[in-house]
Amino acid sequence: MITPMNKIIHTFLLTGQVKRASINRWIIPFDKICFLIPFCFILLFSVSSSVGQKQANVWHFGDGRCLDFSSGSPVNLPGSQISTFEGSASYCDRFGNFLFYTNGGGREPAFSFQDGGKIWNRNNAVMYDMQGIEGGGFSSAQSSVIFEAPGQDSVYYVFTMDEIEWDVGASPAIIASQPGGRGLSYFTIDMRMNGGLGGVVLANQQVYTPSYEGLCAIRHANGRDYWILINQDSSGIGIYSVTPTGVALAGVYTAAGQNAFTPIKASPDGNRVVTNFVVNGLQASTLLSFNNATGQLSNPIPFTDELQSGEFSPNSRYLYGLSFDPASTQIVLKQYDLQAANFNASPLLMYTLPAGQLSITLQLTPNGRILFPVSDFGASSVYLHQISCPNTSTPGLLLNLFTYSSQDGFYSLPNYPAWLFEDYDPLYVQLGPDTLELCGSTQSYVLNAQNPSATYLWSTGATTQTITVTTAGTYTVTVTGPCGTGSDEVVVVNCNTTVPLPNCDTSGNWYFFGNYDGGKLNIVVDENVPNMKIGICTYEPVEVTFSGPFVGNITDVYYAGFNSSVGNNHCGFPIFTSSINGVNPALVTIDVAPPVNIISPPNPNNILNQPNGFNFGVICVASCDTSTWQGGCNTIDQVLDVFQTRFGGSLRGLKVQYCCWSDSLPYRLSSVTGSCCSSTSGIA
């Protein structure tokens, strides 16, 4: 998306022509298309190389551009297949292994001579072709965003957003069949498919239309789920929840005015949002408070300037904005201190773009800076400028960090959930995960303090940017550079390759039943155990029935699992949701994919170093094996830890299997007492 005024500027500079299609939409006549060049050699980095939040380490954007931040500084890599006028998204896993990228959508190639929208895998091969009739728009400012699917192992959401020029480059048939455009849609990708290259499971799942340009993902306060914010037609900001049960509308915020169909940006701490509304016929940039636990927007505060785009600092204190300056008739860059009594009173003017240059996007980077592309039409170039020290009141500006030759220009950088960039030191230092394990073939780690040319002091006494560790311990580093000082700490532990089997206490007070397939689980309570508690974990739905003389002793029944909404027909009796019968309903809690406390370490023996257990919530347990990959389920220690935390006391006995529970095989608690990970019967 380019605002109407900027579309006039861009079109005139590019072609010398402007064709007005409506009051707020401009058609740009293109006569040239950039066709992209060969293979982009994406470097896959081992888990043993420790850098900060790694999901944003590799960027694909523009007309075949690719940046790799894995070393701590961006490096251009050749050959990306991406083609986009504005938005894009690309993603790594949390260990920094590059996965896939997308331009979020496109236009019908036969009518527009532009890309139809694709998802590419890490080898730059097409994973999915949207053909110009699915997904988002070729000129959508935030065409797409990617994040992990809550409660699903190795599955990722790709949300897409259409452009306000939704009918440009579209055939009459598509215009008729998609009135108002495609709006908000999503795809899901399972990285276990195609030998670890990934594949699309669900395609073009339409959520809402009409909606244009704005697509913002904010991580939920629970650390697992997400919120999606969009321009909900012209009425306000649509807020959607993304949980293990799917995507659902949570509310629409209408208090600040009508939508201006501009980008929506969130602060890394998840507590603020900036976007534009239309008030009294004019665009008004507005700062909003956001509750990332409830999904509520509130407290609108207008900016004096009309921002083309904004980006928050990693510590969420400052906002950097690009706006049109009426006095100079140029685009200017300013810093606003959001902790000031009146942040509009005295923003810091950082830069005025020269005449003939246009910029509408700012984006945080994995190394704690902010980048923004500037298109210079006279020079057929795009300059990538860098803001340094964004957490301070004295930020720096480096012009022309990179210069790209580009006939038509491009305007946006990849869109990410902002929490990936959260940091509070003046100098950004991230060593990676808080805990690393020396395990299997990984007997050493390279700890990288990044910030080239700074000074370093490690707890080992080393003064280099990187150190290699081979023994367990706590390692800290303090880094001093132009922005000030920053530090980080990581704990390295020896891998416990043999997790002991659960220890059942015959005098304990709680029991556990776990499987994958669900089914009908009949529990006969034939033991007189005071303050009795029962734990249940399944992936597919389970129907639990309690009977017996001591049912009244039960004080807590806790279900924690995925509780799939798909009917459990293969067990021979369809069940569509989990239910607990035979006890007081007030004693029952059904919790879908609650967070785990024990993080399963990466296993170099698995594809993409996947951990043996699922780390993003309790979804299922199918065996007591902790040494091999559990097929997407949790390991037994992860699951029992969650129940132990809830129940207290001690585990009296458990039954774990993969197959369905069968109502022809009731379980007497007297036979379960003292039983730990013994084999049990079930049906396939």
N, C-alpha and C positions, 0 to 999 in steps of 0.2 A: 504494500500500500504506500502510495505517495499522496500526500494531501493535495486537494485540487490546485492550490496555488503552485506547489512544487511540480505537479504534473505538467502545468503550463510551461514552467521554466525548463523542465527536462525535455519535453517534447520539442520545444522551439530549438533548444541547443542541439538536440539529436538530429532532427529532420527539417527544421525550419517550418513545420506545419503543426497546426493544432486543430483537431476536429472535436467540437463540443457535442457530447452525447446527451448530457443532462446537466442539471444544476451542479451536481456533486460528482460527476464521473466524466473522465476524459479518455478518449480512445487515442492510442499512440500508434501511428503507422510505422511498423518495422519493415525494413527491407533486407535485413541481414540477421542471420542467426549464428551464434557461436556453436560450432560442433567441436566436441571435446576429444581429447587425445588420450593416449594409451594409459596403461596400467599404473595406478598409484600404489607404490610399494609401501604399504602401511607396516610399520614395525610393531611386532607384538612383543611386549615386555613381560618378562618373567615376574611372577609374584614376588620374587626375592629382591626386586628393585623397588624401594619404598619411596613413594612420593605422595602428595596430599590426596584429597578426594579425586579419584581417578576417572570417574565417569565422563568428564569433559576434556580428557587429555587430547583427543584428536578431533579436529574440526574439518568439515567439508562445507563449502559455501561458494557463492558466486558462480563464475564461469570456469569451473574446473579447478578450484583452489582447495588446497589441503594444508593445514597447519598441525604440527605435532608438538605438544607442550611437555612431553614426557621427561625431557632433560632438565626442565625448569625454565627454559626459554623457548619461544616458538621457533620452529624450523619448518620451512616450506618443503613439502613433498610433492613430486610431480604426478600428474596423470589421473587425478580424480575425475570421475565420470559425471559429476553433478552439473546441472544447468539450471540456474534459477535467477530471476530478476531481483528477488528479495529473500524470503524466508527459507530456512533449512533446519535440519536437526541431525546430529550424529552422536553416537553413544558408545562408550566402553563399558565393560563390566567393572565392578568395584575394585578389581585387581589391576585395572589398566589395560586389559586385553580388548582390542578394538573389535566391535561387533558389526555395526551396520550404519547406514546413513540414508537420508531421504531429502528431496526437495519439497516434500509434502503434498505435491500435486502439480497439475499443469493445465495446459489447454490442448484441445484436439489438434494434433500435429497437422492433419490434412487441411485444416482451416486457418491455423495460426502460424505454421512453420516453426513452432516452438515445442519444447519438451512436453510430453503428456503427463509427466509425474511418475516417479519411480522410487522404489526402495532398493538399494544396492547392498550386497553383503561385503564382508571385509576384504574380499578379493576383487571388488569392484565389478562383479557380475550382477546382473539384474535379478533380484529376488522376487520382485513383483512390479508389474507394469499397470499403472492406473489409467493409461490410454486417454487422458484428458477428460474422462467422464466420471472419475472417482476421486476421493481425497479432497485436498485443498486447491488453492489457486497459485498460478505461476508468479503473480505479483502481490501475494499476500505477505504483509510485513512479518507476521508470526504464523507461517504456513504450517508449522508442525512442532511437536515437542515429544520427547521420548522419556519414559521412566519405567522402572521395574513394576510388574503387575503385582499388587499386594496379595500375599498369600499363595503365590504360584512360583514354583522353582523354574528358573531359566526362561521365564516368559516376560515379555516387555510389551507395554502399550505404545503405539504410535498414534497420537491424536493429530488431526489435520484441520485446517481452517481455510475457508474460501476467501477470495479477494472481492473487494467492492466492485471491481470490473468483471464480475462473474460471467457476463455474457460476451466479453471480448474473446475472440478466437474460438467461439462455440458455434456448432451447426444449428440450424433452425430446429432440428429434431431434439437436440439436447436442451436448447433454451425452452422448448415447449414441455419437455419431460422433467425439467429441473427448474421450475419457476422460482426465482429468488436465489438460485444457486444451491450449492451443496452444504453450506454452513459447517457445523461441527460434526466430524465423523471420527471413527477410530479403527485401527487395525491391531491385531495381536500377533506377536512373533515368538515362536518357540525356538530357542537357540540349540535345542537338542536335535532338531531336524537336520537332514542333509549333511550328516557327518560333522555337526557342530557349526555349519555355516548359517543355520537358521532357515526358517520357513514361515510363511504367513498362515496362521490358523484361522483367524476371523478377518474378513476383508470388508472395508467400506461399510462399517456399522454406523448408520446415520443416527445422530443424537438430536440435533436441533437445526432448523433453518427457518428464517434467514439469520445469518450471522457472518460477520466479515472482520478480517484483519487481526483482531486481538485474540491471543491464546496464551494463557498463563497457567503454569502448574506450580502449586504450592504444597509442600509436604505437610501432612497433618501433624498435629502436636504429638500423636502417638508414635511417630517415627515410622509408620508402616503405610498408612493410607495417603491419599492425595486429594487436593481440591483442584478443580479446573475452573478458571474464570474466563468468560467470553463476553462479547457484545451481544446481548440477547435482543435480537431485532433492534428496534430503536427505543425500547422501554427502559433499559438499564443493564446492569451487569448480572449475567446468569452465573450461578455458582453450583457446580456439580461435584458430588462426592464420588470418589473412586476407591472402592473397598474390595475385599475378597468376594463379595456377592455381586459386584458389577458397578455400573455407572448409573447414577440417579440424580435428578434435579434436587438440590437442597434449598434453593431460594433464588429470588431475583431482587437485586438492590436497585431501587428507583429514586432514592431521595435526592440525588445530585443533579438530575436532569436527564435529557435524552442522550443516547450514545452518539459519539462523534466518529465511531468506527476507526479508532486508532489503537496502537499497541497498548497492552496492559502489562506492567512490570511490577514485580514484587520484591521486597527487601529480603536479603538472605536469612534474617531471623524470622521471617514469615509474618511479621506484624504490621506491615505497611504495603500499600499498593498505590501506584500512580497511573493515571490515565486521563483522557479528555472526555468532556461532556459538552453538549450544546445547551447554552443558557442564553435566553433572549436572542436567539439566532446567531450567537457567536460561540466559537470554541473556547472552553475554559479548562485548563489543565488543573487537576485536582489531586490532592494527597488524601488518602483514606486510611483509616485504621482497619486492620483485619484480625479477627480472632481465629487462629489456625486450629483451635480445638472445636469450635462450633460452626465455622464457616460464615460468620457474620461480618459484614462491612458496616462501617459507621464513621462519624466525625469527619465529614468532608471539609477540607481546607483548600481554598482556591489559590493558585499561583497567580502572581501579577503577569508573568510571561506566559505566552502560549507555547508549550513545549511541543516540538516535533517528536521528541523521544526523550526518555529519561533512564538513568541507571543508578542504582544504589551502590554505595561503597560496601566492601565486605563486612564492615562492622555495623552497617545499616544506619549510620549517623548522617552521612552526607548523600545528597542527590546531585547527580551530574545531568544537566539538561542541555539539549540543542534547541534553540528557538530562533524565530525570525525577529531581527532587530529593525524596527521601522526607521530609526535614525540613519543607520548605515545601509539599510535595505539588504543586509547580508545575514547569513546564518551565524549565530554566535554560540559559544560553549561557556556555560556558567556552572559554578559549584554553589549549592545551597546547603547551609548548616541547619538540619532539621531539629537540632536541640536549641537553636536560638529562639528568643522570645517571639521574633517575627522573622521567619526565614526569607520573606520577600523583601525585607528592608535593605539588605546590603549583600546580595550574592556576589561571589568572586567571579569577575569576568576573566576567563582564561584564554580565549582565542576568538578571533573573528575570521571566518573563512573568506578567502579572496573571491572576488566577483567571478561568476561562472562555475563555482564549485558548489556541490550539494551533498549534505549528509543528514541522515534521518535515523540512525541507529547507533546505540552504544551497548557494549556487552562486556560483562565481567569475564576474566580469564582464570584458568587454573593456577597461574602464578601470581595472583593478587593484583593484577592491573586491570585497566579498562581499555578496550580497543574500539575505534570507530572508523568505518570506511568513508572516504570522501571521493566522490566522482568528479573528475575534471574533464568535461566534455571537449574542451578545446585541445587538450593534450591526449585525448583518448586513453586516459589513465585513471586508475583508482589508487588512492594513497591510503595506507592503513596507519593511522595515528594512534599513539599510546599515551594514556594517562597513568602516571606512576604515583606512588604514595597516596592512593585514594582515601586511606583511612585517616589522613591528616588534614589540617587546615592550610597546608602549603603543598598542594599536589604539584607534580611536575608534568610537563607535556613534551613528548618526543614526537616530532613530526616525521612522517615518511619512514616509519619503522620498516615498512615494505611498500614497494611500488609495483603495481600490476598493470600491464598493458591490457586495455579493455575497450573495444570499440563502442559498446552500448552502455558500459558501466554496470555496477550492481550496488545494492544499497544496504544489505542486511548481513548479519552474521548468525551463526547457529543459535537457536533458542534453547535454554536450559532451565530446569528448576533451580531457583536462586540459592537454595540451601547448600548446594554443592560448593559455593564460594564463601561461606560464612567464616569470618576470622576477625579477631579483635586487637591484634598487635599492630603497632604502626608499621612494622615490617612483616610481611607475610611469610611464615615459616610453617611447613607441614611435612612431617616425616612419614605420615601415612597412618594406618590403623594403630590404635592405642596399644594393641598386643600383637606380637608376631611369634610364630612357633617355628623352631628348628625341627623339621619333620621330614622323614623320608629322604628324598634326593635333595631337598632344600636344607643344606647344612650351613648356609651363610646368607646374610642379607647385606645389600649395599644401601646404607642410609644416606639420603641425599637432602641436604639442607637448602638446595636451590640457591637463588639469588647470586648468580655469578658475579665475581669481583668484590663481594662483600668480605668481611672478616668473620672468622668462625672460631668458636671455642667449644669443644665437645667435653663431655664428662670424662672421656678417656685421656684428655690433654691434647688431642689432635686439633690442628688448626686448618684442616682442609675442608673443601665443600662436601666431600663424601668420605664415609668410613665404611669398612667392611667388618661386620661382627660375626663371630663364629661361636660365641658362648652366651649363655643365658645371663640376663642382667637388665638393669634400667639404664637407658642411654638418653642423655639430654644434650641439646646444643643451643647456644646463644649466638645469634647472628646480628651483626651491626653493619648497617648500610646507609645509603642516603636518606631513607625514610625514617630511620631510627633503629630501634632494637626489637627483635622478636625472638621467641624461643619455642621449643617443642620437646616432647618427651615420648619415648616409646619403650615398652617393656617387652623383652625378648625372653621367651620361656622354652624349655625343652619340650618337645612334643610327647605327650602321653599316648604312645601308639597303642597301648592296650588299656582301654577303658574297662575297669572292672565291672562285672555283671552286678545288677542290683542286689543289695543285701536285704532279704526279707526277714522281718522281726516277727516271730510268732506271737509276740505280745503287743504288736502294733495295732493301730486303729483305722487304717485306710487300705482300700483295695484298688487295683487298677486293671482295666480291660482295654486293649487296643488292637485294632486291625485296620486294613485298608478298605475292604469291601463293605463294611457295615453289615446290615442284615437285621435279624431279630435276635436280641440278646436277652435271655431269660435268666435272672439272677435269683436264686433261692437264699434268703437271708436266714440261715439256720444256726448262726453263732451269736451268742449274747455278748456283743462287744459294745461297751458304752461309747457314746460320741462317735459313732461310726460314720465314715466318709467314703464315697465311691467316686472314682475317677474313670472317665471314658474318653477315648480318642479314636476317631475314624475319619477317613477321607470322604467316603460316601455315607449317606444317611443311615442311621441306626434307630431301631425301635426297641427301647429298653423297657422291660417289665419286671418289677420287683414283687416277690411273694415270700411267704415264710413267717415264722412266729416272731421274728425280731426286727421286722421292717420299721417299727416305731423307734428303734435305736438310731436310725439314720438321721444325721443332722445336716448333711451337705452332699448333694450330687452335682458334680461339675463335669460338663462336657466341654472339651477343647479339641477342635478339629476343623476340617474344611467344610463339612456339612454340605457337600455338593448338591446343587439343586436339580441335578440330573437324576431321573428315576433309577432306582437300583433294581432294574428288571432282571439282570442276569443272576441274581440270587434266587429267582423264582417267585418273588413277591415284591411288587413295586412299592418303594418307599420314597417319598419326595422331600421329606425334611425330617430331621431327627426329633424324636419325642421320648419323654420319660414318663412312665406310668407306674402306678402302685404306691407312690409316695406323695406327700404334700407338695403341690406345685411351687409353694413358696420356698422350698428347699432346693429347687432346681435352677441351675445356671447353664445356659447354652452360649458358649463363647466361640465365635468364629475366628480362627487363626490368631490367638493372642500372641504377643511377642515372646520370643525365647530369651533366656538369660545366658545360656551357654552357646558360644559361637563355635561351630564346627570349623576347624582350620582347613585351608586348601589342601587337596590331596594330589600330588603330582602324578599319581597313577590313574587319575580320572581325566576325561576329556575336558580341556580348558581349565585344568586344575580345580575342578569343582570339589567343594567339600563333601564329605560323606553324608552330612545331614543338612536339611533345609534350614537356613538361618533367618528367614523373614517371617516367622510365625509358626505356631504349632498347627500342623495340618494333618498328619497321620504318622503312625508307627506300625511297622509290619514285621519287625524282627528284633532280636537283641544283639545283632551284629553291629558293632561300632567301627569296624576296621575297613569296611568297603562302602561304596556308594549305595544309598538306600533308595535309588530309583525316584528321587524327588521327595521322599518322606523324611521325617526327622529321625535322628538316632535316638535310642531309648533313653540315654542320659539327658538329652535336651528336653524330652517330654516329661520324664519323671521329676526333673528339677522344677518345672512349672507347677506341677501338682503338689510337690513337697512344700513349695513356697506358699501355696494357698492353704493346704491342709494342716501343716505342722505335724507333730506326732511322728509316726514312723510307718513305713510300708509293711503291711501284713502279708500280702501276696498279690500276684499278678498273673494274667494270661495275655499273651501276645501272639498274633498269627496274621497272615495275609488275607486268607479267604473269609467268606461270609460267616457271620454267626448264624447258627441254625436253631429255630425254636424247638427242634427235636433233641437238642443237646443242652439242657439247662445246666447252669453252673451253680453248684452249692458252695457257699463261701467256706464251709468247713474243708472242702477239697482244694480250695485255692490257697488257704492259709499255709504259709511256708513255701509255696510254689513260686519260683522265680525263673522265668524264661524257659520253662519246660514246654515241649511241643504240645499243641492242642489240636483237636479235630476241627474240621470245618468243611464247607462245601465250596467247590470251585466257582 
